[in-house]
Amino acid sequence: ECRQIDENNNPTWLETIKSPVRNQAGDLIGILGMTRNITRRKMVETQLSLASKIFNNSQEGMVITDSNANIIDVNNAFSQITGFSAEEVIGKNPNILRSGHHDDAF
């Protein structure tokens, strides 16, 4: 991977794959190469890394659920606040957090 800067100071990330080309005797006669633009992938990786840092380092408890409302992840703050470890709640519905002391509007 390498980064190039264009005339407008915008970075472009490139990935290059190279492979030797040999004749029947096994002698190196050339190199076959392919380069592709991976700038979008690098941007997504950077955004995912930032989101992960925010999730893991937040002082606010966070719960991530799937489309069926099953918990698929919680952050450390969630565990500190609720006393539930990630292992205890992953795969369960957030209703397990209900204390029974509040009405539905709460």
C-alpha positions in Angstrom: 0.0 0.0 0.0 1.2 3.5 -0.7 -0.3 7.0 -0.5 0.1 9.5 -3.3 -0.8 13.2 -3.0 -2.4 14.9 -6.0 -1.9 18.5 -7.2 -4.8 19.6 -4.9 -3.2 18.0 -1.9 -5.8 15.1 -1.8 -4.4 11.7 -0.8 -5.0 8.6 -3.0 -4.3 5.2 -1.5 -3.1 2.5 -3.9 -2.5 -1.2 -3.4 -0.1 -2.9 -5.7 0.2 -6.6 -6.2 3.3 -7.9 -8.1 4.1 -11.4 -9.3 7.2 -12.7 -11.0 6.9 -14.0 -14.6 9.2 -16.8 -15.4 10.0 -18.7 -18.6 9.9 -22.5 -18.9 13.4 -22.8 -17.5 12.4 -20.8 -14.4 14.3 -17.7 -15.3 12.8 -14.4 -14.3 11.7 -12.6 -17.5 9.4 -10.0 -16.1 7.0 -8.8 -13.4 3.3 -8.8 -13.7 1.7 -6.1 -11.6 -1.8 -4.7 -10.8 -2.6 -1.5 -8.9 -6.0 -0.6 -7.6 -7.3 2.5 -5.8 -8.2 1.7 -2.2 -8.8 5.2 -1.0 -12.5 4.5 -0.2 -11.5 1.4 1.8 -8.9 3.4 3.8 -11.5 6.1 4.6 -13.9 3.4 5.8 -11.2 1.8 7.9 -10.4 5.2 9.5 -14.1 5.8 10.3 -14.5 2.4 11.8 -11.4 2.8 13.9 -12.8 6.1 15.2 -16.2 4.6 16.0 -14.6 1.7 17.8 -12.5 4.1 19.9 -15.5 6.2 20.8 -17.6 3.0 21.7 -14.8 1.5 23.8 -13.7 4.6 25.6 -17.0 6.4 26.2 -18.1 7.0 29.8 -21.7 6.5 28.6 -23.1 2.9 28.6 -23.8 1.8 25.0 -25.8 -1.2 23.7 -25.9 -2.3 20.1 -28.8 -4.5 19.0 -29.6 -6.3 15.8 -32.9 -5.9 13.9 -34.6 -8.3 16.2 -33.7 -6.3 19.3 -31.1 -8.8 20.5 -28.0 -7.4 22.1 -24.9 -7.9 19.9 -22.4 -5.8 21.8 -22.0 -3.5 24.9 -19.2 -1.3 25.9 -17.2 -1.3 29.1 -19.1 1.6 30.5 -22.4 -0.4 30.2 -20.9 -3.2 32.2 -19.6 -0.7 34.9 -23.0 1.0 35.1 -25.3 -2.0 35.0 -23.1 -4.7 36.6 -23.8 -7.0 33.6 -20.8 -8.3 31.7 -21.0 -8.5 27.9 -21.1 -12.3 28.1 -24.2 -12.1 30.3 -26.3 -9.9 27.9 -25.1 -10.7 24.4 -27.9 -12.5 22.6 -30.5 -11.3 25.0 -33.2 -8.6 24.7 -32.6 -5.3 26.5 -35.7 -6.0 28.5 -33.5 -7.9 30.9 -32.4 -4.5 32.2 -35.9 -3.7 33.5 -36.1 -3.4 37.2 -39.8 -3.7 37.5 -39.9 -0.4 39.5 -40.8 1.9 36.6 -43.8 2.2 34.3 -43.6 1.6 30.5 -43.2 5.4 29.9 -39.9 5.3 31.7 
